[in-house]
Amino acid sequence: MPISTAEKRATFRKLHESGCFVIPNPWDAGSARYLQHAGFKALASTSSGYAWSTGRADNRVTADDVIDHLTMLAAATDLPVNADFEAGFADDPEGVALNVTRAVGTGIAGLSIENSTGRADQPLYEDDLAVERIAAARAAIDAVDPSVVLVARCEGFLWGERDLAKTIARLVAFAEAGADCLYAPGISTPEEIAAVVKAVHPLPVNVLTVQPAMTVQGLADLGVRRISVGGALARSAWAGFMGATKEIAEQGTFTAFAGAAKGAELNGLFAVSDACHSGVRERSSK
């Protein structure tokens, strides 16, 4: 039978207590179910991967779009799903709280809020406002189900502000405002990662893989609790699609299909995952 939302949330919280796990990022039901089949313990949505799947650029989808997407993802898999909820689709704390309440209602097990505004002229929210937004998200979650994990993201490194001291100060403030997990996408050196882990201990730290040389074991040794790949899986899928398409359009050949997944394999995988997820069991004939 499908796993209940309460069970998913309890499992997700437990994952954050010790060890290190990879939380890959599907962009649709099929990729979510394949990642479950592959043995991962939890998933996270990807704002970019989802946006591209709808023919839009990252950060160009609406709160309504994302709520529908999260509802679909949470229902498609028995794994806990963490929502990439961007900046909460509102500037003011009250608006963030309203949207977070809606997101929690989709069945997700965790949710991230970032301090990025999406505006080139002022890419990051003022620090006091950013903290208020995290506190509002925490209060909204607690009013519905305190077991939902709140992840606070500091986006400075992604916007060229490679100031580790500022990033750490913001993460510490977010922790004090009620975040359960801290995330500074863009930090990449062992020294940067270790410093963040130490500063917010004992709260868990999420790291985004930004260098091919990174390994699960290496990040675990630095004290990282969870590892995200962001839109990298979606970009890898697009690379295969774009490469095959370019070959057909420019060369009139189809050699890229030689490495394609087999239809029978995919049909078999999804037939099994759908039956297991929906609780369908074949009855033996007598």
Summary of the structure (lengths in Angstrom):
residues: 286
radius of gyration: 19.7
end to end distance: 24.4
largest distance: 71.4
contacts: 910
relative contact order: 0.13
helix: 51%
strand: 11%
